[in-house]
Amino acid sequence: MGNASTIRRWTKGFTLLEMMISMAIGLVVLGVGLQLYTSSVKATFTASQRSEMQQDFRAAANLLQKDISMAGAGALGQQGLASYSVGLPTGGSATIPVYPCSLSTCNYINGAPVAYPQTSGAPYLYSIIPGYNFGITVNTTEGPTDIITVSYADATLPLNCYTVDVISATTVLFELPTPLPATCILPPGYTVPALNAAGVGLQAGDFILFGQSAVGVVSNVTTGVVTSGAYSAAYTVTFNNGDPGHINQPTITNGSMLSLPTGISTSISAVRLLVITYYLDLSPLDHVTPRLMRVQNGRTPAPVAEGVSCLKFSYDVDQNGTIIANQTSLPTGVTPAMITKVNILHMSLRSQLHGTSGYNSIDLQTSVSARNLTMGQEYPISGSSY
């Protein structure tokens, strides 16, 4: 046999240079993919923030606009008060009434209460009470924020169906007549609720307007004793001295329940007022963005929306037939009863979380007609004035 030939098999792989080039291309592709993923996450985060802001913003704006548009409805104006206001305790040793209050305190605006506006030296509860620069400062460049207070009748409680029997400056007996008076107009199938019914009846801290004369803040409601067979139910409502807002001052003659005539009176009707204040709050300190708060009567303040960083108002007023627009603070001689329109100059809401490019924000600028006040000014009650 001849010499055996040797078969050699060569295994050929990648060179170091080829591997380096492949790794470089792979890193580039991976980096592009990572960048696309990061951009997608950022876009999702931004969209989620904006969607949440829009929901909060819509809810806050709707509630604020509803309350402003209802100012004066069925209460301070339609009770016969064209001034859309009622006098509060004044004179002598009277303590100046303040707001906004819960059952325990009124220190919600910069840690202190706010005095009711005074006209001719006397404090008044108006249908709309401006609060220019009364609020907290969120941005030092923009300065202090505003607060606003509105009041109107609570249509859910037909208090006018009851007869008012004033026992004293601190006690009133409400009796339900049989049959109901003609002024008691109820929806079909609706019955007059008991005044001590949980949730729908009177509660501690509620404002009660008696005719055109006085306002009292409810301290307690208990079942009373009817005075005759002409009544089917009775409830004793007390208005004790010492409420945080100093509304109940039974020893003061002017602007208190002491001015009401004692006994049953057909000329005095009662209505529950909703006295509502909007303001910005930064407490508790774990909140990194301020909240829009709403406090009603003697309730605990409730948050309306998180992240509201600016709240500013101006007002259109009717001064003897001349409209003065965009007043942040009312001119001399102009009272809150002359307000015809509330302009929300700025209500800014920003995201609760800080993204890589900063906070997202939305700003509202709109106007809300104070239709009840405007109606009273265009068609005033005969013989009345501001």
Summary of the structure (lengths in Angstrom):
residues: 386
radius of gyration: 31.9
end to end distance: 134.6
largest distance: 143.9
contacts: 1182
relative contact order: 0.18
helix: 18%
strand: 33%
